[in-house]
Amino acid sequence: MTKAYVLVVDDEPDIRQLLQEILEDEEYQVATAENAAAARKARAERRPDLILLDIWMPDADGITLLKEWMEGNQLDCPVVMMSGHATVETAVEATRLGAYDFLEKPISLAKLLLTVERALENARLRRENIGLRRRVDTFVEPIGKSAAIERLKEQVKRLAQHDASVLFVGEPGSGKETFARYLHANSSRRDGPFIDVGLGAIAPDYAAIEFFGREDGNRIHYGLFEQAHGGTLFLDEVTDMDDESQLRLLSALESRAFLRVGGSEQVSVDVRIIASTRRSLEDEVRAATFRKDLYYLLNVVTLKIPPLREHNEDVPELLRFYVDYFVSREKLSFRRFPVAVQNFLRNYAWHGNVRELKNLVQRLLILGTGDEIGMDEVKTSLGEALGEIKSQQNDFYELPLKEARERFEKAYLEYHLEKYAGSVAKLSSAIGLERTHLYRKLNLLGIKFKDKR
């Protein structure tokens, strides 16, 4: 796990040196800045985990600098103010603006280390809470006790002890992201962030900003790479990237550094890359739709996630798991799958894999009644999606032409988004509509394509 990175801002060289030596002795990474201008530059070069900021400096005081960084909520690390001549009013003002704490000079060694430790722990807990809120619908432990899943979990645990790039290959809905999270949770980076990005949902025009961030004067927008610093960046469906995005990603992975959009200073990051694809990268390379050099960077180790039909003995456990999940999370009424229904579902094709099974359980708990789930109910529910599309098509005949066309376009695009697992790039190629126009059409029709992934 990467050690915390602390930026010390003070105009007195002796204090800067002393604080640097103390913190480095405690195994923190430390950078120093002698004034506000140097602090802005240092912060732009690398996002700190903590800033120790002096109040009185020659070019701009620390309070002014804190205000500047707090504008637009762009400061995402704790700031501890320092001063030897500050009044109580100054300390109160700094705290009101968002400073974590205030240290008086001469600084007590014990208080310095305790304050730094507490500030970093507070920031870590805040990130964990945000992460928990974002990931309420995800699970770290893959479900299943079949030989295939147990073997795969053991392989992932072994890979987690190394920092090599891993590529998960499998059908949509088979659990590639679940195994990526499982790998992260078993690695030395487990306390760092896990940032997942659905590449098909990123408009090409904005890919550079999304990945590498943006600088606008003294304002900094941190991209996905910096957000994942010290942790894992999961690139979901890498074959959905356009050529320019592939080239930018290749450069960043080779050098472990990049320029923010609008920036002039190289930014270094420490990130583990995990990628996934539903298609053969070898075929994509042969077809010249995926860069060979990027393929070799991502494909250090490849693991195939089997479709559910290849480990159908796990279906009963998955059914029980999702019943408990929806009962506890969504407060739905408990219902039981009889053995006969479980056996039927074990032999079902599951073209949508685990994702389809999860959706089926949710639908049966919401719409059904009674303690037991019946066979006819299951068969009806499995055929519901097709029935809903046919019903919508019949309703079109009673509508004005404009509304009928919009409803058809929405149903058509949503159907194909489901078919291509939410990949806008694949959808664009399949229906022959240029991607920029397609993004505009999806937004106009109110289709939340990110939710389809």
JOZIPE-V251355 format. One record per residue. N is the residue number from 0. PHI is phi in whole degrees, 0 to 359 (NA if undefined). PSI is psi in whole degrees, -180 to 180 (* if undefined). Layout:
n:N phi:PHI psi:PSI
n:N phi:PHI psi:PSI
//
This chain:
n:0 phi:NA psi:132
n:1 phi:295 psi:134
n:2 phi:292 psi:152
n:3 phi:298 psi:144
n:4 phi:253 psi:120
n:5 phi:246 psi:132
n:6 phi:255 psi:120
n:7 phi:257 psi:121
n:8 phi:243 psi:111
n:9 phi:201 psi:141
n:10 phi:276 psi:-6
n:11 phi:263 psi:116
n:12 phi:303 psi:-38
n:13 phi:296 psi:-41
n:14 phi:291 psi:-43
n:15 phi:302 psi:-46
n:16 phi:295 psi:-43
n:17 phi:298 psi:-47
n:18 phi:296 psi:-39
n:19 phi:298 psi:-45
n:20 phi:295 psi:-41
n:21 phi:297 psi:-48
n:22 phi:289 psi:-38
n:23 phi:293 psi:-32
n:24 phi:295 psi:-26
n:25 phi:270 psi:11
n:26 phi:74 psi:23
n:27 phi:275 psi:152
n:28 phi:274 psi:135
n:29 phi:228 psi:136
n:30 phi:235 psi:153
n:31 phi:234 psi:156
n:32 phi:216 psi:139
n:33 phi:267 psi:-11
n:34 phi:202 psi:-178
n:35 phi:295 psi:-40
n:36 phi:297 psi:-45
n:37 phi:294 psi:-34
n:38 phi:294 psi:-42
n:39 phi:299 psi:-44
n:40 phi:295 psi:-45
n:41 phi:296 psi:-40
n:42 phi:292 psi:-33
n:43 phi:290 psi:-33
n:44 phi:287 psi:-34
n:45 phi:203 psi:133
n:46 phi:288 psi:121
n:47 phi:280 psi:157
n:48 phi:272 psi:-21
n:49 phi:201 psi:143
n:50 phi:238 psi:127
n:51 phi:261 psi:115
n:52 phi:237 psi:119
n:53 phi:287 psi:147
n:54 phi:279 psi:-48
n:55 phi:265 psi:113
n:56 phi:223 psi:159
n:57 phi:291 psi:-38
n:58 phi:266 psi:-40
n:59 phi:208 psi:137
n:60 phi:284 psi:162
n:61 phi:297 psi:-33
n:62 phi:296 psi:-43
n:63 phi:298 psi:-42
n:64 phi:295 psi:-40
n:65 phi:297 psi:-44
n:66 phi:301 psi:-44
n:67 phi:300 psi:-44
n:68 phi:288 psi:-29
n:69 phi:281 psi:-16
n:70 phi:298 psi:132
n:71 phi:69 psi:18
n:72 phi:54 psi:38
n:73 phi:271 psi:-5
n:74 phi:264 psi:112
n:75 phi:244 psi:34
n:76 phi:218 psi:155
n:77 phi:290 psi:148
n:78 phi:238 psi:128
n:79 phi:249 psi:120
n:80 phi:278 psi:151
n:81 phi:225 psi:142
n:82 phi:192 psi:150
n:83 phi:254 psi:-5
n:84 phi:229 psi:19
n:85 phi:278 psi:150
n:86 phi:268 psi:171
n:87 phi:298 psi:-37
n:88 phi:298 psi:-38
n:89 phi:295 psi:-43
n:90 phi:297 psi:-42
n:91 phi:296 psi:-43
n:92 phi:298 psi:-43
n:93 phi:297 psi:-43
n:94 phi:294 psi:-41
n:95 phi:299 psi:-35
n:96 phi:285 psi:-16
n:97 phi:125 psi:3
n:98 phi:297 psi:142
n:99 phi:288 psi:-41
n:100 phi:200 psi:178
n:101 phi:223 psi:128
n:102 phi:245 psi:131
n:103 phi:268 psi:142
n:104 phi:270 psi:147
n:105 phi:294 psi:140
n:106 phi:277 psi:129
n:107 phi:288 psi:130
n:108 phi:301 psi:-46
n:109 phi:297 psi:-43
n:110 phi:291 psi:-37
n:111 phi:301 psi:-52
n:112 phi:294 psi:-38
n:113 phi:293 psi:-42
n:114 phi:294 psi:-43
n:115 phi:298 psi:-46
n:116 phi:298 psi:-45
n:117 phi:293 psi:-40
n:118 phi:297 psi:-44
n:119 phi:293 psi:-39
n:120 phi:294 psi:-41
n:121 phi:299 psi:-44
n:122 phi:296 psi:-40
n:123 phi:297 psi:-44
n:124 phi:295 psi:-38
n:125 phi:297 psi:-43
n:126 phi:296 psi:-40
n:127 phi:296 psi:-41
n:128 phi:296 psi:-41
n:129 phi:296 psi:-42
n:130 phi:297 psi:-39
n:131 phi:295 psi:-40
n:132 phi:294 psi:-36
n:133 phi:285 psi:-25
n:134 phi:245 psi:31
n:135 phi:296 psi:-18
n:136 phi:254 psi:20
n:137 phi:236 psi:159
n:138 phi:229 psi:140
n:139 phi:278 psi:-37
n:140 phi:270 psi:115
n:141 phi:297 psi:141
n:142 phi:267 psi:132
n:143 phi:140 psi:144
n:144 phi:239 psi:13
n:145 phi:294 psi:161
n:146 phi:300 psi:-38
n:147 phi:296 psi:-45
n:148 phi:287 psi:-40
n:149 phi:297 psi:-41
n:150 phi:296 psi:-42
n:151 phi:295 psi:-41
n:152 phi:297 psi:-39
n:153 phi:294 psi:-41
n:154 phi:298 psi:-42
n:155 phi:296 psi:-41
n:156 phi:299 psi:-40
n:157 phi:293 psi:-43
n:158 phi:296 psi:-30
n:159 phi:296 psi:-22
n:160 phi:280 psi:-6
n:161 phi:238 psi:165
n:162 phi:257 psi:16
n:163 phi:293 psi:151
n:164 phi:292 psi:143
n:165 phi:233 psi:137
n:166 phi:245 psi:120
n:167 phi:263 psi:129
n:168 phi:242 psi:132
n:169 phi:178 psi:166
n:170 phi:293 psi:158
n:171 phi:303 psi:135
n:172 phi:83 psi:4
n:173 phi:277 psi:-14
n:174 phi:113 psi:26
n:175 phi:297 psi:-44
n:176 phi:293 psi:-37
n:177 phi:301 psi:-44
n:178 phi:290 psi:-32
n:179 phi:296 psi:-42
n:180 phi:293 psi:-36
n:181 phi:296 psi:-41
n:182 phi:298 psi:-47
n:183 phi:300 psi:-43
n:184 phi:294 psi:-22
n:185 phi:260 psi:5
n:186 phi:261 psi:171
n:187 phi:290 psi:-10
n:188 phi:267 psi:10
n:189 phi:303 psi:-29
n:190 phi:276 psi:-8
n:191 phi:272 psi:176
n:192 phi:287 psi:151
n:193 phi:244 psi:109
n:194 phi:252 psi:118
n:195 phi:253 psi:138
n:196 phi:227 psi:123
n:197 phi:277 psi:106
n:198 phi:293 psi:-29
n:199 phi:291 psi:-16
n:200 phi:266 psi:-1
n:201 phi:262 psi:120
n:202 phi:296 psi:135
n:203 phi:306 psi:-37
n:204 phi:295 psi:-22
n:205 phi:249 psi:4
n:206 phi:299 psi:-42
n:207 phi:298 psi:-43
n:208 phi:292 psi:-42
n:209 phi:299 psi:-44
n:210 phi:283 psi:-46
n:211 phi:247 psi:-4
n:212 phi:83 psi:-176
n:213 phi:213 psi:146
n:214 phi:243 psi:133
n:215 phi:225 psi:93
n:216 phi:68 psi:-125
n:217 phi:267 psi:2
n:218 phi:268 psi:136
n:219 phi:236 psi:129
n:220 phi:254 psi:118
n:221 phi:278 psi:130
n:222 phi:275 psi:-176
n:223 phi:297 psi:-36
n:224 phi:298 psi:-46
n:225 phi:288 psi:-34
n:226 phi:297 psi:-30
n:227 phi:268 psi:4
n:228 phi:305 psi:131
n:229 phi:83 psi:0
n:230 phi:226 psi:-138
n:231 phi:233 psi:137
n:232 phi:248 psi:117
n:233 phi:259 psi:115
n:234 phi:262 psi:101
n:235 phi:274 psi:124
n:236 phi:61 psi:69
n:237 phi:294 psi:-22
n:238 phi:288 psi:-7
n:239 phi:276 psi:-3
n:240 phi:283 psi:142
n:241 phi:282 psi:172
n:242 phi:300 psi:-45
n:243 phi:295 psi:-41
n:244 phi:295 psi:-38
n:245 phi:299 psi:-42
n:246 phi:295 psi:-44
n:247 phi:296 psi:-42
n:248 phi:295 psi:-41
n:249 phi:302 psi:-47
n:250 phi:298 psi:-43
n:251 phi:294 psi:-39
n:252 phi:289 psi:-36
n:253 phi:292 psi:-42
n:254 phi:262 psi:-12
n:255 phi:55 psi:30
n:256 phi:207 psi:160
n:257 phi:197 psi:170
n:258 phi:255 psi:134
n:259 phi:292 psi:155
n:260 phi:296 psi:123
n:261 phi:87 psi:-2
n:262 phi:261 psi:165
n:263 phi:235 psi:-6
n:264 phi:250 psi:137
n:265 phi:294 psi:138
n:266 phi:249 psi:127
n:267 phi:259 psi:143
n:268 phi:223 psi:156
n:269 phi:241 psi:98
n:270 phi:224 psi:138
n:271 phi:267 psi:135
n:272 phi:257 psi:127
n:273 phi:238 psi:134
n:274 phi:234 psi:163
n:275 phi:219 psi:157
n:276 phi:204 psi:147
n:277 phi:265 psi:-9
n:278 phi:246 psi:165
n:279 phi:283 psi:118
n:280 phi:293 psi:-32
n:281 phi:300 psi:-43
n:282 phi:295 psi:-39
n:283 phi:294 psi:-37
n:284 phi:294 psi:-44
n:285 phi:297 psi:-33
n:286 phi:277 psi:0
n:287 phi:64 psi:27
n:288 phi:258 psi:-6
n:289 phi:221 psi:137
n:290 phi:292 psi:133
n:291 phi:295 psi:-41
n:292 phi:293 psi:-35
n:293 phi:290 psi:-37
n:294 phi:303 psi:-45
n:295 phi:291 psi:-29
n:296 phi:289 psi:-39
n:297 phi:277 psi:-28
n:298 phi:262 psi:48
n:299 phi:292 psi:-47
n:300 phi:227 psi:132
n:301 phi:246 psi:132
n:302 phi:237 psi:131
n:303 phi:266 psi:125
n:304 phi:269 psi:118
n:305 phi:288 psi:148
n:306 phi:293 psi:158
n:307 phi:300 psi:-33
n:308 phi:295 psi:-17
n:309 phi:268 psi:-6
n:310 phi:219 psi:52
n:311 phi:293 psi:-11
n:312 phi:294 psi:-14
n:313 phi:274 psi:-6
n:314 phi:302 psi:-47
n:315 phi:302 psi:-42
n:316 phi:293 psi:-39
n:317 phi:296 psi:-40
n:318 phi:299 psi:-47
n:319 phi:297 psi:-42
n:320 phi:299 psi:-47
n:321 phi:287 psi:-30
n:322 phi:299 psi:-51
n:323 phi:299 psi:-38
n:324 phi:298 psi:-50
n:325 phi:287 psi:-29
n:326 phi:293 psi:-43
n:327 phi:279 psi:-39
n:328 phi:276 psi:-40
n:329 phi:249 psi:6
n:330 phi:58 psi:34
n:331 phi:278 psi:157
n:332 phi:289 psi:140
n:333 phi:290 psi:135
n:334 phi:223 psi:150
n:335 phi:248 psi:141
n:336 phi:269 psi:113
n:337 phi:298 psi:161
n:338 phi:302 psi:-42
n:339 phi:298 psi:-40
n:340 phi:291 psi:-39
n:341 phi:299 psi:-42
n:342 phi:295 psi:-39
n:343 phi:299 psi:-45
n:344 phi:288 psi:-26
n:345 phi:296 psi:-30
n:346 phi:261 psi:7
n:347 phi:284 psi:153
n:348 phi:289 psi:-32
n:349 phi:51 psi:60
n:350 phi:296 psi:-27
n:351 phi:266 psi:5
n:352 phi:59 psi:-146
n:353 phi:298 psi:-34
n:354 phi:298 psi:-40
n:355 phi:294 psi:-41
n:356 phi:298 psi:-45
n:357 phi:301 psi:-47
n:358 phi:297 psi:-37
n:359 phi:297 psi:-48
n:360 phi:301 psi:-46
n:361 phi:300 psi:-44
n:362 phi:297 psi:-42
n:363 phi:293 psi:-36
n:364 phi:287 psi:-34
n:365 phi:285 psi:-46
n:366 phi:267 psi:-23
n:367 phi:271 psi:167
n:368 phi:226 psi:162
n:369 phi:94 psi:159
n:370 phi:289 psi:-32
n:371 phi:251 psi:148
n:372 phi:263 psi:122
n:373 phi:275 psi:160
n:374 phi:297 psi:-45
n:375 phi:297 psi:-38
n:376 phi:298 psi:-43
n:377 phi:294 psi:-47
n:378 phi:298 psi:-40
n:379 phi:296 psi:-43
n:380 phi:295 psi:-37
n:381 phi:294 psi:-27
n:382 phi:264 psi:4
n:383 phi:296 psi:-42
n:384 phi:302 psi:-46
n:385 phi:295 psi:-39
n:386 phi:296 psi:-38
n:387 phi:295 psi:-39
n:388 phi:295 psi:-43
n:389 phi:297 psi:-39
n:390 phi:296 psi:-43
n:391 phi:298 psi:-40
n:392 phi:297 psi:-39
n:393 phi:294 psi:-36
n:394 phi:293 psi:-23
n:395 phi:301 psi:-33
n:396 phi:294 psi:-20
n:397 phi:266 psi:1
n:398 phi:256 psi:157
n:399 phi:301 psi:155
n:400 phi:303 psi:-45
n:401 phi:298 psi:-47
n:402 phi:292 psi:-38
n:403 phi:297 psi:-42
n:404 phi:297 psi:-43
n:405 phi:297 psi:-43
n:406 phi:293 psi:-38
n:407 phi:294 psi:-46
n:408 phi:300 psi:-42
n:409 phi:295 psi:-46
n:410 phi:296 psi:-41
n:411 phi:297 psi:-47
n:412 phi:291 psi:-40
n:413 phi:295 psi:-38
n:414 phi:298 psi:-47
n:415 phi:288 psi:-30
n:416 phi:297 psi:-42
n:417 phi:298 psi:-42
n:418 phi:299 psi:-39
n:419 phi:257 psi:24
n:420 phi:54 psi:37
n:421 phi:80 psi:9
n:422 phi:279 psi:110
n:423 phi:292 psi:-36
n:424 phi:298 psi:-46
n:425 phi:294 psi:-40
n:426 phi:299 psi:-44
n:427 phi:302 psi:-44
n:428 phi:292 psi:-39
n:429 phi:290 psi:-39
n:430 phi:261 psi:-4
n:431 phi:73 psi:32
n:432 phi:243 psi:128
n:433 phi:304 psi:141
n:434 phi:298 psi:-39
n:435 phi:299 psi:-44
n:436 phi:294 psi:-35
n:437 phi:294 psi:-44
n:438 phi:302 psi:-43
n:439 phi:297 psi:-42
n:440 phi:295 psi:-43
n:441 phi:298 psi:-43
n:442 phi:293 psi:-39
n:443 phi:297 psi:-37
n:444 phi:273 psi:0
n:445 phi:72 psi:28
n:446 phi:270 psi:117
n:447 phi:273 psi:85
n:448 phi:295 psi:-26
n:449 phi:296 psi:-31
n:450 phi:288 psi:-15
n:451 phi:278 psi:-11
n:452 phi:288 psi:*
//
